[in-house]
């Protein structure tokens, strides 16, 4: 990816890559973690047509298409702690 102009854009691109890998490997019931609460709320929300920044729309559409019909969810890490810290 070239010209990631924001943290939101870089995070959306990373999640789009993860979603594409999930689709290619035909995995179900996967969990993706992100520390970008704004993006997570958008991806898990009802309104998939109006992303927080229009520049991330290609990535959010790729995520939506890749995970369509799967039981996947995107979560945010609470309080900025790592997933390992939240599970112990």
C-alpha positions as a Markdown table, in Angstrom:
| # | Residue | x | y | z |
|---|---|---|---|---|
| 1 | Unk | 0.0 | 0.0 | 0.0 |
| 2 | Unk | 1.3 | 3.4 | -0.8 |
| 3 | Unk | 0.5 | 6.8 | 0.7 |
| 4 | Unk | -1.2 | 5.8 | 3.9 |
| 5 | Unk | -2.1 | 9.3 | 5.0 |
| 6 | Unk | -3.5 | 8.5 | 8.4 |
| 7 | Unk | -3.5 | 5.9 | 11.2 |
| 8 | Unk | -7.1 | 5.1 | 10.3 |
| 9 | Unk | -6.1 | 4.3 | 6.7 |
| 10 | Unk | -3.2 | 2.1 | 7.7 |
| 11 | Unk | -5.4 | 0.2 | 10.2 |
| 12 | Unk | -8.1 | -0.3 | 7.6 |
| 13 | Unk | -5.6 | -1.6 | 5.1 |
| 14 | Unk | -4.2 | -4.0 | 7.7 |
| 15 | Unk | -7.7 | -5.3 | 8.5 |
| 16 | Unk | -8.5 | -5.6 | 4.8 |
| 17 | Unk | -5.4 | -7.7 | 4.3 |
| 18 | Unk | -6.4 | -9.9 | 7.3 |
| 19 | Unk | -9.9 | -10.3 | 5.9 |
| 20 | Unk | -8.5 | -11.3 | 2.5 |
| 21 | Unk | -6.2 | -14.0 | 4.1 |
| 22 | Unk | -9.2 | -15.3 | 6.1 |
| 23 | Unk | -11.2 | -15.6 | 2.9 |
| 24 | Unk | -8.4 | -17.2 | 1.0 |
| 25 | Unk | -7.8 | -19.8 | 3.8 |
| 26 | Unk | -11.6 | -20.3 | 4.1 |
| 27 | Unk | -11.6 | -19.8 | 7.8 |
| 28 | Unk | -14.7 | -19.3 | 9.9 |
| 29 | Unk | -15.2 | -18.0 | 13.4 |
| 30 | Unk | -12.2 | -15.7 | 13.4 |
| 31 | Unk | -11.5 | -12.7 | 15.6 |
| 32 | Unk | -9.6 | -9.6 | 14.5 |
| 33 | Unk | -8.3 | -7.1 | 17.1 |
| 34 | Unk | -7.7 | -3.5 | 16.5 |
| 35 | Unk | -6.8 | -0.6 | 18.7 |
| 36 | Unk | -8.7 | 1.9 | 16.5 |
| 37 | Unk | -12.0 | 2.2 | 18.2 |
| 38 | Unk | -13.5 | 4.4 | 15.5 |
| 39 | Unk | -12.9 | 1.9 | 12.8 |
| 40 | Unk | -14.1 | -1.1 | 14.9 |
| 41 | Unk | -17.4 | 0.7 | 15.7 |
| 42 | Unk | -17.9 | 1.5 | 12.0 |
| 43 | Unk | -17.1 | -2.1 | 10.9 |
| 44 | Unk | -19.5 | -3.6 | 13.5 |
| 45 | Unk | -22.2 | -1.0 | 13.0 |
| 46 | Unk | -25.2 | -1.0 | 10.7 |
| 47 | Unk | -24.2 | 1.9 | 8.5 |
| 48 | Unk | -21.5 | 0.5 | 6.2 |
| 49 | Unk | -21.9 | 3.2 | 3.6 |
| 50 | Unk | -20.4 | 6.2 | 5.5 |
| 51 | Unk | -17.0 | 5.4 | 6.9 |
| 52 | Unk | -15.3 | 7.8 | 9.3 |
| 53 | Unk | -13.0 | 8.9 | 6.5 |
| 54 | Unk | -13.9 | 8.5 | 2.8 |
| 55 | Unk | -10.3 | 7.4 | 2.0 |
| 56 | Unk | -10.8 | 4.1 | 3.9 |
| 57 | Unk | -13.9 | 3.1 | 2.0 |
| 58 | Unk | -12.1 | 0.8 | -0.5 |
| 59 | Unk | -10.6 | -1.1 | 2.5 |
| 60 | Unk | -13.8 | -1.3 | 4.5 |
| 61 | Unk | -15.7 | -2.6 | 1.4 |
| 62 | Unk | -13.0 | -5.2 | 0.9 |
| 63 | Unk | -13.4 | -6.2 | 4.6 |
| 64 | Unk | -17.2 | -6.4 | 4.2 |
| 65 | Unk | -17.0 | -8.5 | 1.0 |
| 66 | Unk | -14.3 | -10.8 | 2.3 |
| 67 | Unk | -16.1 | -11.6 | 5.6 |
| 68 | Unk | -19.6 | -11.7 | 4.1 |
| 69 | Unk | -21.6 | -14.7 | 5.4 |
| 70 | Unk | -18.9 | -15.6 | 8.0 |
| 71 | Unk | -19.2 | -15.5 | 11.8 |
| 72 | Unk | -16.2 | -13.1 | 12.1 |
| 73 | Unk | -16.0 | -10.1 | 14.4 |
| 74 | Unk | -13.6 | -7.2 | 14.8 |
| 75 | Unk | -12.9 | -6.1 | 18.4 |
| 76 | Unk | -11.1 | -3.3 | 20.0 |
| 77 | Unk | -8.6 | -3.9 | 22.8 |
| 78 | Unk | -9.9 | -2.4 | 26.0 |
| 79 | Unk | -7.8 | 0.4 | 27.6 |
| 80 | Unk | -5.1 | 0.0 | 25.0 |
| 81 | Unk | -3.8 | -3.2 | 26.6 |
| 82 | Unk | -2.6 | -6.1 | 24.5 |
| 83 | Unk | -4.8 | -9.1 | 23.9 |
| 84 | Unk | -2.4 | -11.2 | 26.0 |
| 85 | Unk | -2.9 | -8.8 | 28.9 |
| 86 | Unk | -6.6 | -8.8 | 28.7 |
| 87 | Unk | -6.8 | -12.6 | 28.7 |
| 88 | Unk | -4.6 | -13.2 | 31.7 |
